[in-house]
Amino acid sequence: TLNYFVAGRGGIVHSVPYGEDDKQNLFALLSKAKEVDAKILYLCNPDNPSGTWHSSDRVEMLIEMLPPACVLVIDEAYFELSEGALPAVAVDDLRVLRLRSFSKGYGLAGLRIGYALGAPEIISAFDKIRNHFGVGRVSQAAALAALDDQPYLQAVRQAVQSARERLCKIAVVHDLTPLPSATNFVTMDCGRDVSFAKTVLTELLDMDIFVRMPGAAPLDRCIRVSCGTEAEIDVFEKALPGALEAARRRSSLII
């Protein structure tokens, strides 16, 4: 999504590979920002599509090491589902802009509503490009109601945590490696290449089970499975062995 809007405004996105720990490589990001004199450094924390995250201490370190005139934009769409990922930074810190959504923890993705936390000088700049009819009253009312219903959010957090734990156990049983997750999905390392992971995904789709996979290396060796109800995870657990077996047979034929 970021790439889409940057390209639409004539900007240039410089990316760096994930680290060996399947986390965004903070030092590589800093190095690239300095190299190209970046005006914005973008960090998704917790991350999509890996599900991994950097601790608050690491993010605070990143802020202190930012190049001059570079703003750190932190995508915190999954922050309600995480622990220890939020940096202790003042809302009006001119070095940081934080983006949040009601699409994840609050489950209001269809209403397309979110918010930004930042210094008044930064927030006011949005008025230069704001779509005056971008957020309807229904969406605003739903967002305010969601903020008032914290018991519901806590119930969602607990359900997601339970689902993550179960998905991780399923992955391990079938010789997949679940990546640590602070989101509402678990990314599972299939242990082979992109072709194998894509076959697993296709086999599951053929059984009407919709999973995703990261599109870029090295995470394209993985599939990404959303948290769901117990019944939904039951269906996935039953189908996964067949999908893996089909992928292994096809891999053997290719070899």
Secondary structure by P-SEA (a helix, b strand, c coil): caaaaaaaabbbbbbbbbcccccccaaaaaaaaaaacccbbbbccccccccccccaaaaaaaaaaccccbbbbbbccccccccccccccccccccbbbbbcccccccccccccccccccaaaaaaaccccccccccaaaaaaaaaaaacaaaaaaaaaaaaaaaaaaaaaaaaaccccccccccbbbbcccccaaaaaaaaaaaaaacbbbbbbcccccccbbbbbbbcaaaaaaaaaaaaaaaaaaaaaaaaac
